[in-house]
Amino acid sequence: MRTLTIVGGGFAGLTAAITAAEAGARVTLYEAHRTLGGRARTADGPYRTNEGPHALYNGGPHWTWLRQRGLLGPLAPLPPTEALRIRFHRAGALRRTPPLGLLRLARRGAERAPVDTDFRTWATGLAGERAAREAAAYSAVALFHHDPGSLSARFVQERLHRAAALPPEARYIRGGWQRLIDRMAARARETGVRIETSSRIDTLPTGGGPVVVATALPAAARLLGDPALTWDSGRTVLLDLALRTRRGDAFAVSDLDAPGWIERFTAQDRSLAPAGQQLVQAQLPIGPDASKADGVAHAERLLDLGFPGWRDRTVWRREAVSQGRTGAVDRPGTTWRDRPAIDRGDGVYLVGDQVAAPGVLSEVSFTSAVEAVSLALRAGRLREPLDLERG
């Protein structure tokens, strides 16, 4: 049995810890915060907010791995009546149905989109300028960038295709993502992982077996002493609101004139706010020169349309700016393979949502974590498991 050290107790770090412990390794995980979860933490009540809207996309190894271990737990399905209340802001007005051009583009698989061409150019050639612009704006629900049309067509198309899938792929963890994190932490401890919270690591551990760095990319760059360890990500304004309940509010508002998404999360999970109140979360991408006020003003314009009288019904409000915390975005000419490598050499592995691993949003963290442990196994740094997939 060999040892493995993990720095960071978010979704990626816990995935790596469970995978390695199931393979027979002795694992110690260090988390600087007093609680586990990273960006997947859920605030304590009465308003159980995540750091920005969170959803879990079903299908693939990510979903299967969690389900096989009983970690998914209860999900919060969206009632059909609420699903009919998604609204689309288009040409300055709120509409009930998406444009046909957006739907035609969304049906195309990502494998048909080129890597070297930006999404705007590629989609315009297929469906026209307006449809390309609206499709790019809609895809922002799964990539959180102020100008999705400027990104690689392959990258954006994958997110557009999955965000507009029917039936929908997005699933919600009942009670917030912290419930999933708590289940993962319990599983880790059951498999022998030693978890040390409130333990900040400022120097890369050496001499005790392989190390998995599962922090945000800027923190990883400092820890590894590599300032070149960067990748593009989004910049967003977060706006959380608790409103007194009103019949007829939209479930979600997708802005097709400019990237933006507002969602009423108590539509599917009433436990996220006290009785008689509803929790609304917005994540609005802003450009590098835009201010928090610009993003808040954008959100408020959408709220005026989708949530009439919201100002008089507000009982709690919170605003924040999120910088580089929305996962990797790939520019034209790049794919996930061009992002910072997982294997950093000398038994050091990098995992998270901005590294060289495929998937959408949290899937990148999961895939990179499993790959890091697999690389350590193949290098002979950890004992081979009997069954890495099932544990």
C-alpha positions in Angstrom: 0.0 0.0 0.0 1.3 3.4 -1.0 0.3 6.9 0.2 -1.4 9.6 -1.7 -1.7 13.3 -0.6 -4.6 15.4 -2.0 -4.6 19.2 -1.6 -8.1 20.5 -1.9 -11.4 19.1 -0.7 -13.8 20.1 -3.4 -15.6 17.9 -5.9 -12.4 17.0 -7.7 -10.4 16.3 -4.6 -13.0 14.0 -3.1 -13.4 12.1 -6.3 -9.6 11.5 -6.4 -9.6 10.5 -2.7 -12.4 7.9 -3.1 -11.0 6.5 -6.3 -7.5 6.1 -4.8 -8.8 4.7 -1.5 -10.9 2.1 -3.4 -7.7 1.2 -5.2 -6.0 0.4 -1.9 -4.0 3.6 -1.3 -3.6 5.3 2.0 -5.0 8.8 1.4 -4.8 12.0 3.3 -6.8 15.0 2.0 -6.1 18.6 3.2 -8.6 21.4 2.9 -7.8 25.0 3.8 -11.5 25.8 4.5 -13.2 24.6 7.6 -15.7 22.7 5.4 -15.4 20.6 2.3 -16.9 21.4 -1.1 -15.0 24.2 -2.8 -17.3 25.9 -5.3 -19.8 23.1 -4.6 -20.5 24.3 -1.0 -24.1 25.2 -0.2 -24.8 28.0 2.3 -26.4 27.2 5.6 -30.1 28.0 5.8 -32.5 29.6 5.6 -31.4 30.2 1.9 -29.5 27.2 0.6 -27.6 28.9 -2.2 -24.7 27.5 -4.1 -21.9 29.6 -5.5 -23.8 30.4 -8.7 -26.4 28.1 -10.2 -25.5 24.4 -10.1 -26.9 21.5 -12.0 -25.6 18.0 -12.7 -25.8 16.7 -16.3 -26.8 13.0 -16.5 -25.3 10.3 -18.6 -21.7 9.2 -19.1 -19.1 8.0 -16.6 -19.5 11.0 -14.3 -23.2 10.2 -13.6 -22.6 6.4 -13.5 -19.7 6.6 -11.0 -21.9 8.6 -8.5 -24.9 6.4 -9.0 -22.9 3.1 -8.6 -21.7 4.3 -5.2 -25.1 5.5 -4.0 -23.8 9.1 -3.9 -26.4 10.8 -6.1 -29.0 10.7 -3.4 -32.4 12.2 -3.8 -32.8 14.4 -6.9 -35.2 17.3 -7.3 -37.2 16.8 -10.5 -38.7 19.9 -12.2 -42.5 19.6 -12.3 -43.9 19.7 -15.9 -45.9 22.7 -15.2 -42.8 24.6 -14.1 -40.9 23.4 -17.2 -43.5 25.3 -19.3 -42.5 28.5 -17.6 -39.1 29.0 -19.1 -39.0 32.3 -20.9 -36.7 33.6 -23.7 -35.7 37.3 -23.8 -35.5 38.0 -27.5 -35.5 41.4 -29.4 -36.3 43.2 -26.1 -39.4 41.1 -25.3 -40.1 38.0 -23.2 -41.3 35.0 -25.3 -42.5 31.5 -24.5 -40.8 29.6 -27.2 -37.2 29.6 -28.5 -36.5 30.6 -32.1 -36.3 27.8 -34.7 -32.8 28.7 -35.7 -31.5 28.1 -32.2 -33.3 24.7 -32.1 -31.8 23.7 -35.5 -28.3 24.5 -34.3 -28.8 22.8 -31.0 -29.7 19.5 -32.7 -26.3 19.2 -34.3 -23.7 17.1 -32.5 -20.5 18.8 -31.4 -18.4 16.5 -33.6 -19.6 18.4 -36.7 -18.3 21.7 -35.4 -14.8 22.8 -36.3 -12.2 23.4 -33.6 -10.3 26.2 -35.5 -13.3 28.4 -36.3 -15.2 30.6 -33.8 -18.8 29.6 -33.1 -20.2 32.8 -34.5 -18.7 32.4 -37.9 -19.5 28.7 -38.2 -23.1 29.0 -36.9 -23.8 32.1 -39.1 -22.8 30.1 -42.2 -25.4 27.4 -41.2 -28.3 29.4 -39.8 -27.7 33.1 -40.3 -26.3 35.8 -38.1 -29.3 36.2 -35.8 -29.7 32.5 -35.1 -25.9 32.2 -34.4 -26.1 35.1 -32.0 -29.1 33.7 -30.1 -27.6 30.2 -30.0 -24.4 31.5 -28.6 -26.3 33.5 -25.9 -28.3 30.4 -24.9 -25.2 28.3 -24.6 -24.0 30.6 -21.8 -26.1 28.7 -19.3 -23.4 26.0 -19.5 -20.2 28.1 -20.1 -20.7 31.5 -18.4 -18.8 33.7 -20.9 -19.6 37.2 -22.0 -18.9 36.4 -25.7 -19.6 32.8 -26.5 -19.5 33.4 -30.2 -15.8 34.2 -30.1 -14.9 30.7 -28.7 -14.2 27.5 -30.5 -17.2 26.3 -32.4 -16.6 22.7 -31.2 -16.4 23.9 -27.5 -19.6 26.0 -27.7 -21.6 23.5 -29.8 -21.1 20.7 -27.2 -22.5 22.9 -24.5 -25.4 24.2 -26.7 -26.3 20.6 -27.7 -26.4 19.4 -24.1 -28.1 22.5 -22.6 -30.9 22.3 -25.1 -31.3 18.4 -25.1 -34.8 16.9 -24.9 -35.4 15.4 -22.5 -33.3 17.8 -20.4 -30.0 16.5 -19.1 -29.7 18.8 -16.2 -30.5 17.3 -12.8 -30.7 19.0 -9.4 -29.4 17.6 -6.0 -32.2 17.9 -3.5 -31.1 20.2 -0.7 -28.2 21.7 -2.6 -24.8 20.4 -3.7 -23.5 20.3 -0.2 -25.6 17.2 0.3 -23.6 15.5 -2.5 -20.4 16.7 -1.0 -21.4 15.3 2.4 -22.2 11.9 0.9 -18.8 11.9 -0.9 -17.0 12.9 2.3 -18.7 10.1 4.2 -17.8 7.6 1.4 -14.2 8.8 1.6 -14.0 8.3 5.3 -15.6 4.8 5.0 -12.8 3.8 2.6 -10.1 5.1 5.0 -9.3 8.5 3.8 -8.0 10.9 6.4 -9.5 14.3 5.9 -7.9 17.4 7.5 -10.0 20.6 7.3 -8.7 24.1 8.2 -5.3 22.9 6.9 -3.8 25.2 4.4 -0.9 23.8 2.4 1.6 26.4 1.2 4.4 24.1 0.1 4.1 21.1 -2.1 4.5 17.9 0.0 7.4 15.8 -1.0 8.7 12.3 -0.2 5.4 10.7 0.8 4.1 9.4 -2.5 2.2 11.1 -5.3 0.4 14.4 -4.7 -2.9 15.5 -6.3 -3.4 19.2 -6.4 -7.2 19.8 -6.5 -7.4 23.6 -6.1 -8.4 26.4 -8.3 -5.9 27.0 -11.1 -4.4 30.3 -9.6 -3.9 28.6 -6.3 -2.3 25.6 -8.0 0.0 27.9 -9.9 1.2 29.4 -6.6 1.7 26.0 -5.0 3.6 24.6 -7.9 5.6 27.7 -8.5 4.5 27.9 -12.1 3.0 31.3 -13.1 2.4 30.0 -16.7 -0.2 27.6 -15.3 -3.2 29.5 -16.6 -6.3 29.1 -18.8 -9.2 31.3 -19.9 -12.3 31.2 -17.8 -15.4 33.4 -17.3 -16.1 36.5 -15.2 -19.6 36.7 -13.8 -21.9 38.6 -11.5 -23.8 36.5 -9.0 -27.2 37.7 -7.8 -29.2 35.7 -5.2 -32.7 36.7 -4.2 -35.3 35.4 -1.8 -38.8 36.6 -2.9 -42.2 36.2 -1.4 -44.0 33.7 -3.6 -46.1 34.8 -6.4 -48.1 32.6 -8.8 -47.0 33.0 -12.4 -43.4 33.8 -11.9 -41.1 32.4 -14.6 -39.1 29.2 -13.9 -36.1 30.6 -15.8 -35.3 33.5 -18.1 -32.7 32.9 -20.8 -31.5 36.1 -22.4 -30.9 35.6 -26.1 -30.0 39.2 -26.7 -27.0 39.1 -24.4 -25.7 36.0 -22.5 -27.5 35.7 -19.2 -29.6 33.2 -17.2 -31.9 33.6 -14.2 -33.5 30.6 -12.5 -36.0 30.0 -9.7 -34.5 27.1 -7.9 -37.4 26.5 -5.5 -39.4 25.5 -8.6 -37.9 22.0 -8.3 -36.7 22.1 -4.6 -38.8 23.9 -2.1 -36.4 23.0 0.7 -34.0 25.7 -0.5 -36.0 28.6 1.1 -38.5 29.0 3.9 -42.2 28.3 3.2 -43.9 31.1 1.3 -40.6 32.3 -0.2 -38.7 31.3 -3.4 -35.0 31.3 -4.1 -33.8 32.9 -7.4 -30.2 32.7 -8.6 -28.7 34.5 -11.5 -25.2 34.3 -13.0 -24.6 37.0 -15.6 -21.3 36.9 -17.6 -19.5 40.3 -17.8 -16.6 41.4 -20.0 -13.2 42.2 -18.6 -14.0 46.0 -18.6 -17.5 45.7 -17.2 -18.4 46.4 -13.6 -20.5 44.5 -11.0 -23.1 47.2 -11.5 -23.4 46.4 -15.2 -24.1 42.8 -14.4 -26.6 43.6 -11.7 -28.4 46.0 -14.0 -28.6 43.3 -16.6 -30.1 40.9 -14.1 -32.6 43.5 -12.9 -33.9 44.1 -16.4 -34.6 40.4 -16.8 -36.2 40.2 -13.3 -38.5 43.0 -14.3 -39.8 40.9 -17.2 -39.9 37.5 -15.6 -40.7 38.3 -12.0 -43.1 41.2 -11.8 -43.0 43.2 -8.6 -39.9 41.4 -7.5 -38.5 44.5 -5.8 -41.4 44.8 -3.4 -41.3 41.0 -2.7 -37.6 40.8 -1.9 -36.8 39.6 1.6 -33.1 38.8 1.1 -30.5 39.7 -1.5 -26.8 39.0 -2.1 -24.4 40.1 -4.9 -20.9 39.1 -5.8 -18.4 39.0 -8.6 -16.9 35.6 -9.6 -13.5 35.8 -11.4 -12.2 32.8 -13.3 -14.3 30.3 -11.3 -16.7 29.0 -14.0 -14.5 26.4 -15.6 -12.3 26.4 -18.7 -13.3 28.0 -22.0 -11.5 27.0 -25.2 -10.5 29.6 -27.8 -10.5 28.8 -31.5 -7.7 26.4 -32.3 -7.7 24.8 -28.9 -9.5 21.8 -27.3 -9.5 20.4 -23.8 -6.3 18.6 -24.7 -4.4 21.9 -24.9 -5.3 22.9 -21.3 -2.8 22.4 -18.5 -1.7 18.8 -18.3 -2.9 16.6 -15.4 0.5 14.9 -15.1 3.0 17.6 -13.9 5.9 15.1 -13.5 7.7 13.8 -10.4 4.5 12.3 -9.0 2.5 15.5 -9.0 -1.0 15.6 -10.6 -3.3 18.5 -11.3 -7.1 18.2 -11.3 -10.0 20.5 -11.5 -12.3 22.2 -14.0 -9.6 23.9 -16.1 -7.3 21.1 -16.9 -6.8 18.7 -19.8 -9.9 16.5 -19.4 -13.2 16.3 -21.4 -16.7 17.0 -20.2 -19.1 19.8 -19.3 -18.7 21.8 -16.1 -18.2 19.4 -13.1 -17.6 16.5 -15.5 -14.1 18.0 -16.2 -13.3 17.9 -12.5 -14.5 14.3 -12.2 -12.7 13.0 -15.3 -9.4 14.7 -14.4 -9.5 13.3 -10.8 -10.1 9.7 -12.0 -7.4 10.2 -14.7 -4.9 11.4 -12.1 -5.3 8.3 -10.0 -5.2 6.1 -13.1 -1.9 7.8 -14.2 -0.4 7.2 -10.7 -1.5 3.5 -10.9 0.1 3.1 -14.4 3.3 4.7 -13.2 3.5 2.1 -10.4 3.1 4.8 -7.7 -0.1 3.2 -6.3 -1.2 -0.4 -6.0 -3.3 -1.7 -8.9 -7.0 -2.0 -7.9 -9.2 -5.0 -8.4 -11.9 -3.0 -10.1 -11.3 0.8 -10.3 -14.7 1.5 -11.9 -16.8 -0.2 -9.3 -14.5 -0.1 -6.3 
